[in-house]
Amino acid sequence: MKIWNDVNQLPTERSPVVASIGNYDGVHLGHQAILNRVVTTARAKDLPSLLITFDPHPTAIVAPHSKPQLLQTRRQKLDCLEQMGLTDVLVLEFTPAVASLNGLRFFDEVLGERLRFHALHVGEDFKFGYRRYGDLTLLKRIGSRMGFDVFVASAVRVDGQTVSSSLIRRAIAEGSVELASRMLGRPFAIEGEVVRGDGRGGKLQFPTANLEVENTLLPKPGVYVTETVAVASRHPSVTNVGFRPTFNGRLLTVESHLLEFEGDLYHERVEVRFLDRIRDEMRFAGPSDLADQVGRDRAAAESFFQNLQFRPG
């Protein structure tokens, strides 16, 4: 997959593309349904498949006070897009100048000189241009004028709810990581480098990998069943997201205890995938009570991975 960071980087002599346009934060099931159609159509026509997306998220420019915490880092997003089978991704810088363009000018002035579309696939809630005034009717008019077809994919529903990035963000913020996973089509995951902590986990006989998280969105504080991907392997784990109230902590931390791993992960990049929630974060009378609870948390996670009927209360 080729990644282009400027429309002017695109070759001037290119075949028409089968494409989609959007933020695609999370690359969730709704996004995947659209991109599957893009890739399938492009392969059938022997044409490039392209996603046009934006960085930063447009809300960070037009309404910075309400910009969302993104579901993925740029690295995670691009990895997911590559797994979809796209041949190209164009990451457009979203600037105040781009935000000021209406839908017609966006196609004419930003995309028109370098891109020829064979077809454009979008979702039924697609909006574009200045203040999102552009809708599907306008897009189809533009397609008719520029010679490409517009295809609209139906929304995907999970548990009776339409899958959307905002709904998934809310589920994660509430600790509902299992619901988020069903809507994403994979576990919600964070990534970063393992850094040195204060060593309390080791003293409690439950050593942890302390993560310097690169993601902006974290699950609600609590203890989770997780899978930690480290040194090219997947490891069952228990992860605490929180402030460590037993030790009067003030900073939000992420610590993963790997159930079947012995070794040094310092300075390794790891990914933590959230599978289920065990409990809220709690304050204990002291380290001994905390160690007892961590032992129970570990047992709950082991039951989860052994496919028993564990369901956190």
N, C-alpha and C positions, 0 to 999 in steps of 0.2 A: 504494500500500500504506500502510495506517495502522499506526502503531506506538503501542502503549499500554504505559505503564510501571507501571501499577497496575490491578489488576482493578476497582477502584472507579471508574476513568475510563470504563469501558465503559457505553454507554447502557443504561438499565434495560429499555427496550422494544426488543428486538432479535430478529431471526429466529434460529431455531436454527442452529448452526454445524456445518460439517464441519471436523474439527480433528485435530491430532496434538499430542503432548506429548513434550518431550525436550530434551536439551542441544543437539543438532545442531551440535556443533563441527566445522567443516570443510564442512558441507553436502555430504558425499561421495555416491558413487553409491547407497549404501544409503539415505541420507536422501532423495535425489532420487526414488528409487522410491516411497517412502511419500508424499512431498509431491505427486508427480504424480497419485497416486490421490486425495489430498485435493482438489486443484484440479479434477480432472476430475469427481469426484462433485459437488462444490459447484456447478460451472457447470451440470451437467445438472439439478440441483435448484433452480437460481437462488437459492443460499444463499451466505452468506459463507464463505470458507475461512480458517482460523485456525491458526497455530502458537503453542502455549504453550511458552515456553522460559524459561531462568533466567539470572540474573546476580547474584552471581558464580557460577562453576561450583560445583555442590553439594559437590564434594570439597574446595574451598577452605574450607568451613565444617565439614564432618564429619571431615575428615582433612587439615588444612592442611599437614602435613609431606609429604604425597604428592600435592598438587594438581598437575594436569598443566599443561604449557606449551601454551596453546591454539593451534590451527591458524590461527585468524583473529582479527583485531581485531573489535571490535563493528561498526565500519563495514563491513568486508569481509563479515561474516556477514549483516548486514541487506541489503547489496547483492545477495548471492547469493539470499537469500530472496525479494527483490522480483523477481528474474529468474525465479523459479519460478512466478510468477503469483499468489501469495497476495494476498488482499485485506487481511488483518490479521495482525499479530504482537503477542502479549502477552508482554512481558518481565517476569517476576515476580522480585522481589528474593528471593533465597534467603537466609534468616536462620536462626539456631538455632531460632526458634519454628516455622518451616516444616519444618525438618529433624526436629522432634520429632513431627510429625503422622503417624499411620498413614494408609494409603491411603483408608479411608472418610472420615476426618476431613478429609483434604486436599480431597476432592471436596465434602464438605458445607460446610466452613467457609471454604475459600479460593475455590472455583470455583462452588459451587452457587447462591449468591444472585444472581450476575450472568450466569452462562452457562447456556444451554440447548444441549445437544448433539443434533444429528441423527445424527451418526456420529463415531466416533473411530478413526483409523487409526494403528497402531503397528507396530513391528518385532517379530519373534518372540522377541527377547531383552529385551523391555520389562519393567522393574522400577520400582516407585515406592513412595513412603511411607517411613516410619521404617526405617532400615537396609535399604532396598530389599526389604522383606519382601513387598510387594504384587507379585503376578504376574498373568499373563493370566487365570487363573481368577477371581481377585478382581475384576479389571477388568470381566470379562463379567458378574459378579454385580451390580456397581455399575451397569453399563449396563442390565441388566434392570430394576433397581429405579428408575433415573432415566429410562428410556425411550429409550435410544439404542443403536445397534448398534456392535459392536466388530469391526473388520477387521484381520487380522494379515498383514503383508507378509513374504514369504520373504526371507532374507538374500541379498545380492548377493555373488558370488564373483569374484575376479580372480586369475589364476594359481593357482587351486586354494585360495586363502585367502579367508576371509570378511572382507569390507571392514568396517573399524571405525576410529574415530578414533584409538584407541590404537595400532593397527597402522600407520597412516599416520604418526603421530608418531615411531614407532620407525624407519620407513623414512627419514624426513627426518633424524633424528638420526644415521643411518648414512650419509647422503649419497646414498641411493637415491631421488633426486628424480623419476626417470622412473617408477619403480614408484608413488611417491606420486601422481604426476599421473594415472596410469591408474586409481587408486582414487578420486581426487577427481573425475575427469571433466574436469579442467582443470589447468593447472600450479599447483603450490604457489607462493604469492606473498607477499611482504612489502611493507610500505609505510612511508613516512615522508617527512621533509623533507630536502632536500639542504643540507648544511652545509659550511663551509670545512674542508678538511683541511690537511695540511702541504705540499701542492703537489708531492710527489715524483713523482706520476704524470705531471704535465706536464713535469717535467724529464727524464723517461725517454721523452718523446714519445708517451706513452699517457695523456692526461688522464682523470681519473676523477671521477665524481659520488659524493661521500661521503654515505652515507645515515644519518640519525638514525632508527633503526628503532623503530617503535611495537609491532611484534610481539614476543612473548616467546619464540617458538620460531624458531630459525635452523637451517639445514642444517649438517652436519658441516663444519668448516673445510676449505677447498679452493677450487678454481677451477671455475666453472660456465659453461656456455652459458646465456644468459638472454635475456629480452626485457624491456626497460625501457619502461614507459609513462610518457611525460613530455610536457608541453605538448600534450595531447590527441592524441598520436601514439604508435605502437608502433615501437621502435627495437631492432634486433638488438644484443646486447651481450655482454660477458664480465664476470663478477662474481667478485670475490675476497671470500670470507668467512674472516677469520682475524686473526692477531695481528702480521702483518708481521715475521716473525722475522729477516729480513735486516737490519732496522733496529732490532732489539731491542725491538719493540713489546710492550706489556703489555695493551692493551685490545683486545677483540674489535671488529673494524670490518667494514663492508660497503662495498665500493667497486665501482662499475660503470663500465666503459669502453664507451661507445656507439660502435659501429663506423661509423655513417654520420650523425654529428651534429656540428655545430659551433655553439657558442653557450654561453650562461651559464644554468645551471640552479639557481644558488644561491637558496635559499628556495622553490623549487618543490616541490610534493608529487609524488612519483613512486611507481610500483609496479614491483617487480622480480619477474618470473616465471621460475622455475627450470625449465629444459628438460632439461639433461643435465649430467653431471659430467665434467670434463676430467681433473683430477688432484688429488692432495693438496697442501696448502700445504707449501712447501719453504723452507729457508734457503739462500741463495746467497752466494758469496764476496764479491760486491759489486754495486753498481748495474748495471754493464755486463752481468754474467751474468744478472741479473734481467730486464733489458730484452730480452735475447735470448730468454729463456723466455716473456716476455709476448708477444713477437712470434709465437712458435709457438702460444701459446694463442689469439691472435687469428686466426691462420690456421686452427686447428682449428675455431673457432666459425664462420668464414666458410664452411668446408666443410660444416658442419652445416646452415647456412641455405641452402646451394646444393643440398641434398638429395643430397650425396655419401655414400659409405659410411663416413663417420667414426663410429667408436665408441671412446670413451676407453678406454685400457688400464688 
